[in-house]
């Protein structure tokens, strides 16, 4: 079951990668020209699409990575702490993002675009870290390979 969940997360990361790129592009366009409502609407639409699946995705990662990974010593405590801090930073950043329809003034659109870019960067970093280090560590632990746990 853990192997299936890891493969599911890998597939979701592939889809998320494409959405992150589109979000970063739309947010960049909005930041460069906050007067163009179409760019803001597109950025908000992309963010809503990402956000729709993000929480369930993160919840699965919490169960597989943080809970199962810790219980099976797939990663060291320091590395798990790093992952938890990353998650908390992402949640705080998302909490600062207002709804697009609540933004009327142009200067708030620039801030909205900047926050979306920061979120896109955090998500991109998250996907890269999980795909290159975290999920392979879970699979090693699952199949009892003797590599040492991740420490950072």
N, CA and C atoms as a LAMMPS dump frame, in Angstrom:
ITEM: TIMESTEP
0
ITEM: NUMBER OF ATOMS
456
ITEM: BOX BOUNDS ff ff ff
-5.0000000000000000e+02 5.0000000000000000e+02
-5.0000000000000000e+02 5.0000000000000000e+02
-5.0000000000000000e+02 5.0000000000000000e+02
ITEM: ATOMS id mol type element x y z
1 1 1 N 0.816 -1.195 0
2 1 2 C 0 0 0
3 1 3 C 0.863 1.265 0
4 2 1 N 1.937 1.275 0.782
5 2 2 C 2.825 2.441 0.827
6 2 3 C 3.45 2.666 -0.542
7 3 1 N 3.863 1.594 -1.201
8 3 2 C 4.442 1.713 -2.534
9 3 3 C 3.452 2.357 -3.499
10 4 1 N 2.199 1.946 -3.433
11 4 2 C 1.156 2.52 -4.286
12 4 3 C 0.96 4.003 -3.98
13 5 1 N 0.969 4.362 -2.709
14 5 2 C 0.797 5.769 -2.329
15 5 3 C 1.98 6.602 -2.803
16 6 1 N 3.193 6.066 -2.71
17 6 2 C 4.372 6.793 -3.195
18 6 3 C 4.259 7.012 -4.697
19 7 1 N 3.867 5.977 -5.429
20 7 2 C 3.696 6.128 -6.885
21 7 3 C 2.609 7.141 -7.216
22 8 1 N 1.551 7.151 -6.436
23 8 2 C 0.491 8.144 -6.618
24 8 3 C 1.033 9.557 -6.398
25 9 1 N 1.832 9.73 -5.344
26 9 2 C 2.421 11.048 -5.069
27 9 3 C 3.353 11.481 -6.201
28 10 1 N 4.122 10.553 -6.728
29 10 2 C 5.016 10.875 -7.843
30 10 3 C 4.197 11.36 -9.051
31 11 1 N 3.113 10.671 -9.353
32 11 2 C 2.244 11.086 -10.466
33 11 3 C 1.609 12.443 -10.203
34 12 1 N 1.173 12.671 -8.972
35 12 2 C 0.599 13.974 -8.635
36 12 3 C 1.65 15.075 -8.753
37 13 1 N 2.885 14.765 -8.404
38 13 2 C 3.955 15.758 -8.528
39 13 3 C 4.189 16.133 -9.979
40 14 1 N 4.093 15.175 -10.882
41 14 2 C 4.252 15.48 -12.314
42 14 3 C 3.186 16.479 -12.768
43 15 1 N 1.947 16.212 -12.369
44 15 2 C 0.858 17.113 -12.739
45 15 3 C 1.039 18.476 -12.062
46 16 1 N 1.442 18.462 -10.799
47 16 2 C 1.652 19.695 -10.055
48 16 3 C 2.775 20.531 -10.672
49 17 1 N 3.814 19.864 -11.153
50 17 2 C 4.917 20.584 -11.812
51 17 3 C 4.407 21.456 -12.953
52 18 1 N 3.549 20.885 -13.794
53 18 2 C 2.998 21.639 -14.919
54 18 3 C 2.158 22.817 -14.431
55 19 1 N 1.364 22.585 -13.41
56 19 2 C 0.522 23.648 -12.871
57 19 3 C 1.369 24.749 -12.231
58 20 1 N 2.452 24.387 -11.579
59 20 2 C 3.331 25.37 -10.951
60 20 3 C 3.932 26.292 -12.007
61 21 1 N 4.365 25.706 -13.104
62 21 2 C 4.944 26.507 -14.191
63 21 3 C 3.91 27.49 -14.73
64 22 1 N 2.701 26.996 -14.956
65 22 2 C 1.639 27.867 -15.463
66 22 3 C 1.303 28.97 -14.457
67 23 1 N 1.26 28.616 -13.174
68 23 2 C 0.97 29.598 -12.132
69 23 3 C 2.059 30.668 -12.078
70 24 1 N 3.31 30.258 -12.124
71 24 2 C 4.413 31.221 -12.083
72 24 3 C 4.359 32.165 -13.28
73 25 1 N 4.043 31.637 -14.44
74 25 2 C 3.936 32.471 -15.638
75 25 3 C 2.79 33.475 -15.498
76 26 1 N 1.637 33.004 -15.073
77 26 2 C 0.47 33.896 -14.924
78 26 3 C 0.733 34.952 -13.853
79 27 1 N 1.343 34.548 -12.743
80 27 2 C 1.642 35.507 -11.677
81 27 3 C 2.675 36.526 -12.141
82 28 1 N 3.645 36.091 -12.933
83 28 2 C 4.646 37.022 -13.48
84 28 3 C 3.998 38.041 -14.409
85 29 1 N 3.093 37.564 -15.232
86 29 2 C 2.382 38.482 -16.128
87 29 3 C 1.56 39.492 -15.332
88 30 1 N 0.885 39.01 -14.307
89 30 2 C 0.084 39.903 -13.469
90 30 3 C 0.982 40.911 -12.756
91 31 1 N 2.107 40.457 -12.23
92 31 2 C 3.023 41.367 -11.546
93 31 3 C 3.59 42.428 -12.47
94 32 1 N 3.849 42.046 -13.705
95 32 2 C 4.398 42.989 -14.687
96 32 3 C 3.363 44.001 -15.152
97 33 1 N 2.102 43.59 -15.175
98 33 2 C 1.053 44.484 -15.638
99 33 3 C -0.231 44.234 -14.841
100 34 1 N -0.299 44.782 -13.633
101 34 2 C -1.451 44.509 -12.76
102 34 3 C -2.772 45.101 -13.255
103 35 1 N -2.721 45.908 -14.285
104 35 2 C -3.94 46.511 -14.822
105 35 3 C -4.738 45.539 -15.698
106 36 1 N -4.093 44.464 -16.135
107 36 2 C -4.751 43.514 -17.025
108 36 3 C -5.5 42.485 -16.176
109 37 1 N -6.794 42.648 -16.098
110 37 2 C -7.632 41.78 -15.271
111 37 3 C -7.562 40.32 -15.72
112 38 1 N -7.447 40.111 -17
113 38 2 C -7.404 38.752 -17.548
114 38 3 C -6.241 37.967 -16.94
115 39 1 N -5.081 38.621 -16.768
116 39 2 C -3.922 37.94 -16.185
117 39 3 C -4.184 37.574 -14.725
118 40 1 N -4.821 38.472 -14.006
119 40 2 C -5.154 38.189 -12.608
120 40 3 C -6.17 37.079 -12.482
121 41 1 N -7.147 37.084 -13.348
122 41 2 C -8.163 36.033 -13.329
123 41 3 C -7.558 34.682 -13.672
124 42 1 N -6.64 34.671 -14.624
125 42 2 C -5.964 33.413 -15.001
126 42 3 C -5.118 32.902 -13.838
127 43 1 N -4.378 33.788 -13.191
128 43 2 C -3.558 33.386 -12.041
129 43 3 C -4.436 32.838 -10.927
130 44 1 N -5.542 33.493 -10.654
131 44 2 C -6.463 33.039 -9.603
132 44 3 C -7.078 31.694 -9.969
133 45 1 N -7.416 31.52 -11.239
134 45 2 C -7.987 30.255 -11.701
135 45 3 C -6.984 29.109 -11.519
136 46 1 N -5.733 29.35 -11.881
137 46 2 C -4.696 28.334 -11.717
138 46 3 C -4.465 28.013 -10.247
139 47 1 N -4.413 29.059 -9.414
140 47 2 C -4.213 28.833 -7.988
141 47 3 C -5.373 28.026 -7.402
142 48 1 N -6.593 28.35 -7.792
143 48 2 C -7.752 27.597 -7.304
144 48 3 C -7.675 26.129 -7.707
145 49 1 N -7.214 25.872 -8.912
146 49 2 C -7.062 24.5 -9.384
147 49 3 C -6.015 23.748 -8.559
148 50 1 N -4.891 24.387 -8.305
149 50 2 C -3.834 23.772 -7.493
150 50 3 C -4.338 23.547 -6.071
151 51 1 N -4.939 24.567 -5.523
152 51 2 C -5.381 24.509 -4.132
153 51 3 C -6.445 23.431 -3.923
154 52 1 N -7.249 23.196 -4.929
155 52 2 C -8.31 22.191 -4.84
156 52 3 C -7.751 20.823 -4.442
157 53 1 N -6.618 20.436 -5.019
158 53 2 C -6.026 19.127 -4.753
159 53 3 C -4.885 19.171 -3.743
160 54 1 N -4.407 20.359 -3.431
161 54 2 C -3.206 20.483 -2.61
162 54 3 C -3.378 19.933 -1.199
163 55 1 N -4.472 20.251 -0.54
164 55 2 C -4.61 19.856 0.865
165 55 3 C -4.68 18.353 1.029
166 56 1 N -5.412 17.672 0.142
167 56 2 C -5.465 16.213 0.254
168 56 3 C -4.104 15.608 -0.077
169 57 1 N -3.406 16.197 -1.031
170 57 2 C -2.065 15.74 -1.38
171 57 3 C -1.122 15.867 -0.18
172 58 1 N -1.151 17.017 0.467
173 58 2 C -0.285 17.238 1.625
174 58 3 C -0.659 16.32 2.779
175 59 1 N -1.929 16.022 2.92
176 59 2 C -2.369 15.125 3.985
177 59 3 C -1.832 13.712 3.748
178 60 1 N -1.858 13.26 2.506
179 60 2 C -1.295 11.945 2.176
180 60 3 C 0.207 11.95 2.455
181 61 1 N 0.868 13.018 2.061
182 61 2 C 2.305 13.107 2.343
183 61 3 C 2.572 13.076 3.839
184 62 1 N 1.745 13.755 4.609
185 62 2 C 1.919 13.727 6.061
186 62 3 C 1.852 12.297 6.588
187 63 1 N 0.894 11.553 6.106
188 63 2 C 0.726 10.175 6.581
189 63 3 C 1.859 9.273 6.105
190 64 1 N 2.186 9.367 4.82
191 64 2 C 3.217 8.489 4.273
192 64 3 C 4.599 8.914 4.727
193 65 1 N 4.893 10.183 4.571
194 65 2 C 6.247 10.651 4.8
195 65 3 C 6.515 10.897 6.277
196 66 1 N 5.715 11.74 6.875
197 66 2 C 6.022 12.126 8.248
198 66 3 C 5.71 11.015 9.246
199 67 1 N 4.57 10.381 9.109
200 67 2 C 4.18 9.361 10.075
201 67 3 C 4.869 8.027 9.793
202 68 1 N 4.642 7.493 8.594
203 68 2 C 5.218 6.191 8.252
204 68 3 C 6.738 6.278 8.178
205 69 1 N 7.245 7.334 7.548
206 69 2 C 8.695 7.497 7.416
207 69 3 C 9.402 7.588 8.759
208 70 1 N 8.791 8.282 9.689
209 70 2 C 9.382 8.386 11.025
210 70 3 C 9.325 7.039 11.743
211 71 1 N 8.192 6.38 11.677
212 71 2 C 8.024 5.096 12.358
213 71 3 C 8.974 4.023 11.818
214 72 1 N 9.321 4.107 10.546
215 72 2 C 10.183 3.107 9.925
216 72 3 C 11.613 3.614 9.71
217 73 1 N 11.923 4.728 10.334
218 73 2 C 13.287 5.285 10.317
219 73 3 C 13.822 5.51 8.9
220 74 1 N 12.938 5.959 8.029
221 74 2 C 13.348 6.256 6.656
222 74 3 C 14.136 7.555 6.584
223 75 1 N 13.888 8.43 7.551
224 75 2 C 14.551 9.73 7.582
225 75 3 C 14.889 10.065 9.028
226 76 1 N 15.961 10.81 9.19
227 76 2 C 16.351 11.225 10.525
228 76 3 C 15.451 12.333 11.056
229 77 1 N 15.521 12.542 12.344
230 77 2 C 14.676 13.543 13.009
231 77 3 C 14.934 14.948 12.477
232 78 1 N 16.182 15.275 12.197
233 78 2 C 16.501 16.619 11.695
234 78 3 C 15.862 16.854 10.329
235 79 1 N 15.922 15.851 9.474
236 79 2 C 15.339 15.982 8.146
237 79 3 C 13.812 16.089 8.231
238 80 1 N 13.202 15.28 9.084
239 80 2 C 11.755 15.375 9.29
240 80 3 C 11.371 16.754 9.808
241 81 1 N 12.187 17.321 10.686
242 81 2 C 11.944 18.678 11.182
243 81 3 C 11.995 19.692 10.053
244 82 1 N 12.938 19.524 9.144
245 82 2 C 13.048 20.405 7.981
246 82 3 C 11.784 20.321 7.129
247 83 1 N 11.288 19.118 6.914
248 83 2 C 10.071 18.937 6.123
249 83 3 C 8.861 19.58 6.806
250 84 1 N 8.783 19.435 8.113
251 84 2 C 7.671 20.038 8.848
252 84 3 C 7.745 21.566 8.807
253 85 1 N 8.945 22.121 8.916
254 85 2 C 9.102 23.584 8.817
255 85 3 C 8.731 24.074 7.423
256 86 1 N 9.127 23.333 6.395
257 86 2 C 8.762 23.688 5.024
258 86 3 C 7.251 23.736 4.878
259 87 1 N 6.587 22.735 5.417
260 87 2 C 5.13 22.659 5.333
261 87 3 C 4.483 23.835 6.053
262 88 1 N 4.993 24.186 7.218
263 88 2 C 4.427 25.302 7.99
264 88 3 C 4.643 26.634 7.264
265 89 1 N 5.808 26.821 6.655
266 89 2 C 6.07 28.034 5.878
267 89 3 C 5.084 28.154 4.713
268 90 1 N 4.824 27.046 4.048
269 90 2 C 3.883 27.053 2.937
270 90 3 C 2.488 27.405 3.418
271 91 1 N 2.058 26.82 4.513
272 91 2 C 0.722 27.118 5.043
273 91 3 C 0.58 28.58 5.443
274 92 1 N 1.613 29.135 6.067
275 92 2 C 1.565 30.55 6.463
276 92 3 C 1.495 31.452 5.239
277 93 1 N 2.267 31.123 4.233
278 93 2 C 2.267 31.918 3.005
279 93 3 C 0.895 31.871 2.337
280 94 1 N 0.312 30.71 2.266
281 94 2 C -1.014 30.562 1.66
282 94 3 C -2.055 31.335 2.464
283 95 1 N -1.908 31.343 3.772
284 95 2 C -2.873 32.048 4.627
285 95 3 C -2.857 33.554 4.38
286 96 1 N -1.751 34.086 3.869
287 96 2 C -1.668 35.53 3.606
288 96 3 C -2.284 35.927 2.273
289 97 1 N -2.594 34.954 1.435
290 97 2 C -3.103 35.248 0.103
291 97 3 C -4.599 35.541 0.153
292 98 1 N -4.992 36.759 -0.226
293 98 2 C -6.434 37.058 -0.241
294 98 3 C -7.102 36.403 -1.443
295 99 1 N -8.391 36.308 -1.393
296 99 2 C -9.148 35.821 -2.553
297 99 3 C -9.05 36.864 -3.665
298 100 1 N -8.919 36.413 -4.898
299 100 2 C -8.774 37.331 -6.029
300 100 3 C -9.949 38.295 -6.124
301 101 1 N -11.149 37.812 -5.885
302 101 2 C -12.32 38.68 -6.027
303 101 3 C -12.395 39.746 -4.934
304 102 1 N -11.54 39.665 -3.92
305 102 2 C -11.505 40.678 -2.867
306 102 3 C -10.515 41.792 -3.183
307 103 1 N -9.817 41.677 -4.296
308 103 2 C -8.781 42.649 -4.649
309 103 3 C -9.329 43.623 -5.689
310 104 1 N -9.369 44.88 -5.324
311 104 2 C -9.849 45.897 -6.262
312 104 3 C -8.712 46.81 -6.698
313 105 1 N -7.884 47.232 -5.768
314 105 2 C -6.82 48.192 -6.075
315 105 3 C -5.647 47.514 -6.78
316 106 1 N -5.08 48.211 -7.737
317 106 2 C -3.965 47.698 -8.527
318 106 3 C -2.782 47.332 -7.643
319 107 1 N -2.488 48.138 -6.624
320 107 2 C -1.322 47.847 -5.777
321 107 3 C -1.479 46.528 -5.026
322 108 1 N -2.687 46.122 -4.754
323 108 2 C -2.905 44.823 -4.107
324 108 3 C -2.708 43.678 -5.094
325 109 1 N -2.944 43.936 -6.355
326 109 2 C -2.738 42.913 -7.375
327 109 3 C -1.256 42.569 -7.494
328 110 1 N -0.4 43.59 -7.365
329 110 2 C 1.041 43.343 -7.402
330 110 3 C 1.458 42.461 -6.232
331 111 1 N 0.924 42.735 -5.064
332 111 2 C 1.211 41.927 -3.88
333 111 3 C 0.682 40.507 -4.056
334 112 1 N -0.499 40.384 -4.618
335 112 2 C -1.102 39.082 -4.896
336 112 3 C -0.191 38.281 -5.823
337 113 1 N 0.276 38.923 -6.876
338 113 2 C 1.167 38.267 -7.834
339 113 3 C 2.461 37.819 -7.154
340 114 1 N 3.012 38.676 -6.326
341 114 2 C 4.258 38.339 -5.621
342 114 3 C 4.053 37.132 -4.705
343 115 1 N 2.944 37.11 -3.995
344 115 2 C 2.666 35.986 -3.096
345 115 3 C 2.459 34.702 -3.891
346 116 1 N 1.76 34.787 -5.012
347 116 2 C 1.585 33.601 -5.856
348 116 3 C 2.927 33.083 -6.36
349 117 1 N 3.826 33.994 -6.718
350 117 2 C 5.158 33.566 -7.154
351 117 3 C 5.914 32.873 -6.024
352 118 1 N 5.804 33.403 -4.822
353 118 2 C 6.451 32.774 -3.668
354 118 3 C 5.876 31.389 -3.41
355 119 1 N 4.569 31.256 -3.533
356 119 2 C 3.926 29.957 -3.357
357 119 3 C 4.407 28.987 -4.435
358 120 1 N 4.47 29.458 -5.673
359 120 2 C 4.945 28.612 -6.77
360 120 3 C 6.384 28.148 -6.507
361 121 1 N 7.228 29.046 -6.002
362 121 2 C 8.604 28.669 -5.694
363 121 3 C 8.664 27.635 -4.575
364 122 1 N 7.864 27.824 -3.531
365 122 2 C 7.82 26.855 -2.427
366 122 3 C 7.343 25.496 -2.921
367 123 1 N 6.297 25.497 -3.732
368 123 2 C 5.784 24.237 -4.247
369 123 3 C 6.794 23.555 -5.163
370 124 1 N 7.48 24.333 -5.979
371 124 2 C 8.5 23.781 -6.866
372 124 3 C 9.626 23.149 -6.049
373 125 1 N 10.064 23.843 -5.018
374 125 2 C 11.103 23.316 -4.127
375 125 3 C 10.623 22.046 -3.436
376 126 1 N 9.37 22.056 -3.006
377 126 2 C 8.768 20.908 -2.338
378 126 3 C 8.785 19.684 -3.258
379 127 1 N 8.319 19.847 -4.478
380 127 2 C 8.259 18.741 -5.432
381 127 3 C 9.661 18.216 -5.711
382 128 1 N 10.614 19.108 -5.925
383 128 2 C 11.981 18.684 -6.212
384 128 3 C 12.575 17.895 -5.05
385 129 1 N 12.383 18.373 -3.84
386 129 2 C 12.922 17.693 -2.66
387 129 3 C 12.273 16.325 -2.472
388 130 1 N 10.972 16.276 -2.595
389 130 2 C 10.275 15.002 -2.397
390 130 3 C 10.65 13.988 -3.468
391 131 1 N 10.714 14.425 -4.717
392 131 2 C 11.006 13.487 -5.791
393 131 3 C 12.45 13.011 -5.777
394 132 1 N 13.365 13.87 -5.366
395 132 2 C 14.779 13.491 -5.407
396 132 3 C 15.266 12.808 -4.136
397 133 1 N 14.672 13.123 -2.986
398 133 2 C 15.198 12.585 -1.733
399 133 3 C 14.167 11.86 -0.872
400 134 1 N 13.037 12.479 -0.657
401 134 2 C 12.085 11.963 0.322
402 134 3 C 11.429 10.663 -0.134
403 135 1 N 10.797 10.674 -1.285
404 135 2 C 10.095 9.475 -1.738
405 135 3 C 11.044 8.303 -1.998
406 136 1 N 12.235 8.534 -2.555
407 136 2 C 13.179 7.412 -2.649
408 136 3 C 13.582 6.856 -1.272
409 137 1 N 13.685 7.712 -0.271
410 137 2 C 14.01 7.227 1.081
411 137 3 C 12.887 6.353 1.631
412 138 1 N 11.643 6.726 1.342
413 138 2 C 10.503 5.918 1.776
414 138 3 C 10.555 4.55 1.096
415 139 1 N 10.827 4.54 -0.195
416 139 2 C 10.9 3.266 -0.919
417 139 3 C 12.055 2.406 -0.422
418 140 1 N 13.201 3.018 -0.118
419 140 2 C 14.317 2.247 0.44
420 140 3 C 13.917 1.605 1.763
421 141 1 N 13.263 2.385 2.613
422 141 2 C 12.832 1.85 3.907
423 141 3 C 11.775 0.762 3.718
424 142 1 N 10.901 0.933 2.764
425 142 2 C 9.85 -0.038 2.503
426 142 3 C 10.441 -1.385 2.1
427 143 1 N 11.463 -1.326 1.282
428 143 2 C 12.072 -2.564 0.794
429 143 3 C 13.316 -2.948 1.583
430 144 1 N 13.472 -2.337 2.768
431 144 2 C 14.52 -2.685 3.732
432 144 3 C 15.935 -2.604 3.181
433 145 1 N 16.168 -1.658 2.335
434 145 2 C 17.545 -1.436 1.871
435 145 3 C 18.314 -0.797 3.003
436 146 1 N 19.541 -1.021 3.072
437 146 2 C 20.354 -0.626 4.224
438 146 3 C 20.983 0.758 4.123
439 147 1 N 20.482 1.603 3.225
440 147 2 C 21.012 2.964 3.148
441 147 3 C 20.671 3.689 4.44
442 148 1 N 21.55 4.583 4.901
443 148 2 C 21.241 5.303 6.144
444 148 3 C 20.075 6.267 5.935
445 149 1 N 19.355 6.597 7.012
446 149 2 C 18.258 7.549 6.885
447 149 3 C 18.753 8.921 6.481
448 150 1 N 17.902 9.682 5.824
449 150 2 C 18.258 11.035 5.407
450 150 3 C 18.457 11.927 6.603
451 151 1 N 19.534 12.661 6.622
452 151 2 C 19.816 13.669 7.654
453 151 3 C 20.227 14.941 6.957
454 152 1 N 19.637 16.025 7.331
455 152 2 C 20.022 17.323 6.764
456 152 3 C 20.074 18.344 7.853
